[in-house]
């Protein structure tokens, strides 16, 4: 994932960190591909880690074919 470190500029409209939901200040990270904003590098890393874990260990109800088979039964 690629990101940009922004210093001295508050985003418009008012934005909040994707990970911790705190308001974005004058310094923040923005992921290039998704344009998601993070208040600091730690929140960015935590969000990436959480995303990878969710993809590696999906809950059965989050798998579309599993949901359909359960509904049919």
Secondary structure, 3 states (H helix, E strand, C coil): CCEEEECCCCCCCCCECCCCCCECCCCEEEECCCCCEECCHHHHHHHHHHHHHHHHCCCHHHCHHHHHHHHHC
